[in-house]
Amino acid sequence: MNISLEKESQILNAVSKILLLGILSPLFFSACVSFNPVGEPNSLDILREALILSPSALEQPSERQSGRRQYALAIVYEYGLHGATPDRRHADELKRQALAPHGTRPITQYFQGVNGKPGRTALVYVSNFDLTESEALTNDLCASALENGRDNQANYESCLGEGSFKWLKQLWAQAV
């Protein structure tokens, strides 16, 4: 079997492209799957809790994620869910408290030396937050879309997709 040099070069080029594609495609695919520009993957859990749990259950003290529970309770009072009397002022106060820092935690920070002196490490205390402002905004936009109730693209996008909107809309109808 005599294969011309040009044909052999074409075959090697095709094989190298296939190998490169086989190596890089999982990397590109994993980057697409893990990137979520709108918010956290579970960013509507706060709204889901507000629609499922009663106000008394949300008011129960919780060591973990107390800010998230406060924000869910604020949504309940803002829209009068589960028979609660709508109270915008109380809802705004709960939202403010939920977005405030809840304690601090120490981290080690390295400071580089200056003028030939050695560097050093120091403890730096940073604030803990139970939820981010983007999560809060995502939940507020979706709650507003659910109150609107119309099936349209803007409302779907507010709730991170059509399926999510329709599922939460059923929960909203039960909670109102």
Steps between C-alpha positions, in 0.01 A plus 500: 500500500657817384340808647615826355659753731214743442238238588693400813515865608123533454436188707729620782334842494152343526608268784654789693180703462292209627730452799499871576122510476474197727719667762356851485128431455446375859672813627281728291188304594576513873556876477159544337328287758656668803460864389182664626499877441165569666561380853570205712370159387263490799427870512121450493504278808410804711184561299421128501520498881275807518242320284517165680561580868255681727601828667523325837741240356715777348509686832646197682859571602754336275875495557579462133389744231293723725533783247350283226205410724451868592492589132243227432289634787531851353355370171211343692419834667557704185244305296274376781566132436349220711235733642752746647398864504707688239742730681748673270681684782563179697608322179753775422643478852534121474673536162743756641584268791536199269751680277706625797815309598453221753822478697858482383757233429878520505712435192878504470638774276863522382661845481809521282812652652618845392858617444649155545319425824328162535127466443258410772157350549217648699147405592241708319135481598245500220122527525270202440192546284221243472392620158627735232323803360477327161315206662265743672436686173437172314241395759335844496475504120353151492249579777391808306462290183295242690274772637457625142409143404524535123671230295747703296872498426582785741343313792673177397836677504425658838457150647803350323303309239155397385496174695601672822238772449218253438595285801525803730174638357319189626652549845407870489136415428493274808670759723279796406 
